[in-house]
Amino acid sequence: MMQINVSEILSTSGKSQSYQVEAGFDEVSYSGSQYPVNSKEPFTLTVENIGRKKIQVTGETKITLLIPCDRCLRDVSVEFPIVIDVTIDRNTEDDDVKEWNQLILLEGSMLAVDMLIYDEIAANMPMKILCKEDCKGICPVCGCNQNETTCDCDQSVPDPRMSAIRDIFNNFKEV
């Protein structure tokens, strides 16, 4: 986990410092799934004391994750532009903001860079990932990728409302 000690910045009003950082993780956990990091770039993170125990944290980078296509399960490279621009207020009375600040500033003066990056990824995670707009998905019968091969499986989905009538016809066949 990538952390930066910002105690000197917190104690000196108007102090600003830049750090060369990189995400300290090789995979991202989101909604119960693990997505490997395909690429990540080092970047400059600027931390500035803006007065009254408040710091401003800014920086930009890109991270690419491998996420399976929702239809065919082929890995898709999804690029996340990361724009960090947060103010961390150590004086706040709001419990939700205090809890978030404590996650970002671990143990008093250590800034958790990975949490800042993860928050941006989670906020920008797409609802649906497709390898291409017209992805055909996988065959529900044999499981082949229909973008690569075709199969002769019967893929007709019977109407469940007709099941009672189908049962009557099936019973007549047995007699």
N, C-alpha and C positions, 0 to 999 in steps of 0.2 A: 504494500500500500504506500503510495507516494504521499509524503507529508512535508510541510514546510514550517519551520519555527518562525512565528511572526511576533514573538514577545517584544523585540526591540521596536518594531513598527507600532505595536499597540501602545507602547509607553512613550512614544515621541510624536507629538501632534505635528501634522504636515509631512511626516516622513513617508517616502515612497521608495520601493525597491522592486526590481524586476528579477525574475528567476527563470532559468531554463529548465523546463519540466517535460515529462512524458507520462502518459497514462501508465500506471503500475500494474495493470491487469492484462491477461491474455484471453479472457472470455467475460461475457456479460450475462448475468442471470436476470431474466425478465419473465414474469408470469409463469414461473415454474419451469422454464426452459433455459438451456445454456447455449449461447451463441459465441463461437470463436471470433477473436479479433483477427481480421485479415491484414490490416495495416493500421499503423498509428504514426503520427508525426510529432516530433518534439516541438515545443512552442514556448513563447515567452508569456509568463504570467506576471502581471503587475499588481502589487499589493500596496495600497496607500491609506494612511491614517487620515481620515477626513474630520477628525475632532470628536470629542465626547465619547470615547470608546467605540467609535464606528470605523470600520475599514471598508474600502472599496476594492473589489477583486475583479480584474479584467484580463481577458486573453481569448485567443481564437486558435482553433486547430481543426483537423478532420480525423475521423476514425471510421474505418470500414469494417463492418461485421458480415459474417457469412450466416444468412438466415434462409431456412428452407422455403421453397415456393409452397404456397398454400394449396396448390392443386397437384403438382407432380413430385414434390419433396426434393427437387434438385436445389443445391445451394446457390443462392443469389448474393452477390456482393452488394451491400447496401451502405452507401456513404452517408455519414452523419456530420454535417458541419457543426462544430461545437463553438458557441459564442458564450463566453462566461462574462457576465456583467452583474455582479451581486454586491449588495451592501450588507455587511454583517454588523448588527447593532447589539453590543453587549449590555445595553441599558434597558432593553425592552421589557414590558410587563406582560405581553401576550404569550401565553403558555405554548401555543403552537409554534410561534416564531422562535421562542427560547429553545424548544426541542430541536428545531431545524438548525439553529445556530450551533447547538451543542454537537450535532452530527458533523457539521462542517468544521468547527473548531474543536477538535478532540483534545481533551485534557488541558484546557485553558488556553494555550497559545500555539498549538500545532494545527495548521490548516490542512485539511484532508482534500487534496487535489482530486483524488479518484472519485470522491463523492460529488464534487462539483461537475465533473465530466459525466458521471452516471446520471445525475439529475437531468442534464441536457439530453442524453440519449433516451431516457425514459419519457421525457416530455415530447420527443419527436419521433417515437416509435410508430411506424405506419400500422394501420389497422389490418391491411392485407398486403402480402408480398406475392408478386407474380414474377416468374422468370421472363415472361412475355405476355402481352395483353391477350393474345388468343391461345394461351396455354390450354391444352386438352386434358391435362391431368392424368391420373392413373386409372386403369380399368378396374372397376369394383369387383370383377369376377376373378381375373387372373393376376392383377397387380402390375401389368406391364405399363411402361411409360408410353402413353399414346402419342406423344410428340415425336418419339423415335421409331415406334413400330405400330402396326395395326394388328388386331386380333379378331377372331371370329366368335368371340363370346356373345351370348345373348344378354344384352344390357337393357332389355325392356323392363321397366319397373311397373308392375301391375298396380292398378288403382286399388287401394285398401278397402274402399267402399264397396267394391265388387266381390270381396272375398266370400260372402255368403252364397252368392250365385255360383262362383267357381266351385265351392264345395258341393253344391247340388249336382253340377255337371260331372264332377269327379266321382261322386257316388253312383251316378248312372253308368259310368264307364265300368265300374267294378261289377255290376249286376250282370 
